[in-house]
């Protein structure tokens, strides 16, 4: 296989993409808006690139940060930390009081 072969370029692109996600800890599957499916208050969680997060509830928006560790997502907003569990269906479970969040 020569360096100019199209499959060589494809391999380089996939390798660089994998290394980018592995090094920065980014998760392309987590990015987006998740809406509460229960709990006491209707909320949305918007996961952004770079570990940034927006939480909306009761017409208020707060910024925070998140990080994923396997099937757990740790979010930090306003000095509080909440751990969510990623379910088989891709929804995030924060327990009985807060409820589940599913991607829009």
C-alpha positions, 0 to 999 in steps of 0.5 A: 500500500502506498502513502497516496492510496485512498485507504491510507488516508482513511486510516489516518483520518480514523486514527486521528479521530480516535486519538482526539476523543481518547485524549480529550475525554470527549464523547460524541454520543453524549453531546446534545440535549436530554429532557427529563422523563419524570422527577419533580421538575421538568429539566433539560441537560445540554451537553456541549463539547469540551465538558461544558453543560447547561441545565435548564429548569423553572425558566432558569439556566445554569452552566456547569461541567461534566465528565464521563467515566464508563457508564457514569456521567458526573455533572457539576453545577453551582457547587453540587455534583450529581452522578448519572448512570447511562442506561442501555437505551442511552438515557441518563438516570439520576435516581428517583428524585431527579428522574431520567433524561433521554436525548431529544 
